[in-house]
Amino acid sequence: MLNPFIRIEGYIMLDRKSSSVSPATSSYLPSMISSPVRVGLVFFCTACAQHRGTVLISQQCNVAGSCTDQFGRVSALKSLAEESDWPSYGRTLYGDRHSPLRQIDTSNVSKLEIAWRFHTGEGAPAFSTRAPTALEVTPLVFRGAMYLSTPLGRVFALDPVTGTQRWVYDPQIDRTTQFGDFANRGVALWADSTVVNGSRCSLRVFVATIDTRLTALDAATGTPCTEFGARGTVNLRDGLRNPPAFASEYEVTSPPIIVDGVVMVGSGVADNNRIDAASGEVRGYDARTGALRWTFDPVPQSSADPAWGTWIGPNAHRTGAANSWTVFAADPGRKTVYIATGSPSVDYFGGERKGRNEYGNSVVAIQAGTGRVLWHFQTVRHDLWDYDNASPPALVTLNVGGRPVDAVLQGTKTGQLFVLDRETGKPIFPVTEGAVPASDVPGEEAWPTQILSSGLPSLSPQTLTRDHVWGPTAADRDACLRRFDEIRHDGTFTPPSVRGSLIIPSNVGGAHWGGVAFDPANEVVVVPTNRIAAVITLIPRAEFEATRGHETVGERIGTEYAMMHGTPFVLKRDLYLGPSNAPCTPPPFGALVAVSLRTRQIVWSVPLGTSENLDRIGIHVPPDIPGAINLGGPITTAGGLVFIGAALDRYFRAYDLKTGRELWKVALPAGGKATPMTYLGADGRQYVVIAAGGDGKAWGWSDEVIAFALPRPAR
């Protein structure tokens, strides 16, 4: 799926503006780190001073939290840099998004102030695009530098303390292409253990651009590492089983990941265009040379593959998509990457791909060096609801029955949180699979069972009864009730229909691409969720053409029409809204949920966002209605905090990790439709950073990355 946004009739995008960076500097050292770590800092710095000459890195370092020696063992030694930096999208390759920093905590978070602001400049006429862009990046900080990417694939290196630009790389993408999800969520870092530390390209920045080029840059200068691919770049469209039919059918929005000397990357595929859409292979390339090492196709192409028989029909193995467009996680010790795949094409009709469609809608563990599938776990059988696994997997360690168990967490759009054994893929908590409604659409064969419970409480509502239909006014509720009586709703996993089917959770979740954050001290998972419904209608093609209907481009929230070529139907998808554009589902429309993996209970659930400012985008609800549609991720810190933007009301918030109480919020120039990050600057201050980019539509638009910190102490 290409990521959702809202289209409201009559809404006009604000003019984009750009300005220079506003730096702030400071130089004090806090007493925020325990004594053993301070001793480690002294030792670390002393060691650096003793080896100012040529130093060869003797370990295979993944930059994001651990190294392996020549025997493949994970090093137990961790430098202070690993504690204070944020060198990977999820802070570490494991993707748990937890920072051990505690300078900012529950007692002082309300004092946060802006430390610096950085503008990418992409609001200038020279960077104009035909489709709206979304600055959704999570910056990385490593070895005293910040690295971030923009929707146009430009990569910046900044000073993390001041926000001052050090260099910029511009891949010069074609800005006239109307990509459905015009975003780039970040870069990846890799230290090459075979070259002299500090030499050219010894530390590489990898960026995968929206137009599907994978480029390796020298972290020191921002220039391409020319020994990688063709002058620093690999074209990700080369060798696809199903080539894209048009430029915007195939894109990349998530950062790659590097393990065992292999850089791995997924893709985004435009939804609902054709049954044989661009194929969703995951590829692994040599991180030094760019040579293709392996390919994993989630639509099996060999009859020897155990999943081959779960794709039935003459066109089944021509199916496209089932791609992994979200962020990967990796266990460097196991040399394994964990990917989350989405729905096969097309999303809402599977008559040409009967069967369970295994590898689609799955968590898949892949050996990084070879591409061999170690195991897979399917979260949705024969997807007919666009229930991609959009949330990135997170790798954590739990105490189960008195022993540590390495696990994989996977939040889903169905509102479930799966906890899988990292070695085997088997659920750690018992799942419940049961019968679900059959399809009444000619040619469709919905799978008769689905997983109805992951063994944990549902993160969002699983059904909607007539008594719970909502509206902000009596007229709205009456309109919602009339539509409820017209459409099909037989509970969870009601299949699409010609009359229209109520789908809850909707295609934006449940859990969504914002993912999860983990608190290791208490084994608590924090998940942002949406609590709204959609209506899916399959229109017979002849009927659609007789009414001279028109396909829409890129609509994911609001009303979308898609042609679904190769099927007898045209898709109509819209949110279940009333005349005021308010949801017909009861508030809160979005929530932040904390789940204890020790007690297997919800610790707290609080509304995420408010109805503030929604009038200006055409959603008319009273000002006191809690919760908002949200897209973006959380992080947790040892200071007892959860930070998240995400909500339509365009605030950045901090919550108490124990109670869910909101402790701080600040208005952003546009929605923080991104995952924040935090790090310790060279000046001793802890910074929290978020891209306040919006999406050019309902979340607004900005080109700003904003850093927050506590006030400097008085001299």
SULHU-V515011 format. One line per field, one symbol per residue. ss: DSSP state (H for helix, E for strand, - for the rest). phi: phi as a letter, one per 30 degrees, with the letter a starting at -180 (. if undefined). burial: # if it has 24 or more other ideal C-beta (glycine too) atoms within 12 Angstrom, else .. A space follows every 50 residues. Layout:
# SULHU-V515011
ss = ???
phi = ???
burial = ???
This chain:
# SULHU-V515011
ss = -----E---------------E------------HHHHHHHHHHHHHHHH -----E---EE-----EE-----E-----HHHHH-E-----------EE- --------HHH-EEEEEEE-----HHH------E-----EEE--EEEEE- ----EEEE------EEEEE-------------E----EEEE----E---- --EEEEEE----EEEEEE-----E-----E--EEE-----------HHHE E-----EEE--EEEE--EE----E----E--EEEEE-----EEEEE---- -------HHH-E---HHH--E-------EEE----EEEEE---E------ ---E-------EEEEEE-----EEEEEE---------------EEEEEEE --EEEEEEEEE-----EEEEE-----E----EEEE-------------EE EEE------------HHH-----HHHHHHHHHHHHH-E--------E--- EEE--E--E-EEEEEEEEE----EEEEEEE---EEEEEEEHHHHHH---- ------E-EEEE--E---EEEEEEE-E-----E------EEEEEEE---- EEEEEEE--E---HHHH--------E---E---EEEE---EEEE--E--- EEEEEE-----EEEEEE---------EEEE-----EEEEEEEEEEEE--E EEEEEEEEE------
phi = .dddbccceidcddddbbbddcdbbaabcdcccdeedddddddddddddd bdddbcdccdccickabcddcidddddbddeddccbcbecicddidhccd dbddbddbedcebdcabbcdidddedcdbdcdcbdcdcdcbahibcbbbb edidcccbdddciddcabcbdhdddddcddbdbbckcbcbcddccddjde idccccbcdeciccbccdddbicddddcichjbcddddiddcdddaeddb abbcddbbbhibccbcacbddidadceedcdcbccddcciddcabccdce cbdddededccckdcddcecihdcccddbbcdddhbccccccdddddcbc dcbdjdididhbcbcbdddbidddabbccbdhdbbicedddddbcbcccb iibdbdbccbdbddicbcbcdddcidddcdcccbdbdddccejcbdddbb dcadjbdddbecabcedcdbadbddddddddddeddcdacjeiddebddj bdcbdddcjhdbddibbbcddchcccbdbcbbcbccbcceedddddchdb dcbidbbjcbcbdhejbdbcdbbbddbcediceddddddbbcbccdddch bddabbecjbdeidedciccbedcddibebbkccbbbddibccacidddi ccbbbdddciddcaabdcdaeddacdabacdddicdcbbbdccibibddi bacccbccadedddd
burial = ########..#.#..#.#..#..#.#...#.##...#...#......... ......#.##########.....#....###################### ######.##..############...#.#.#################### #############.#######.#.#.#################...#... ###################..####..##..######..###.##.#### ######################################.#.######### ......#..####.#################################### ###################.#.##########################.. ....##################..#.###.#....##.#.#..####..# ##############...#####...##.###.##..####.######### ####################.####################..#...... ############################.##################... .#############..#####...########################## #######..#.#####.################################# ##########.....
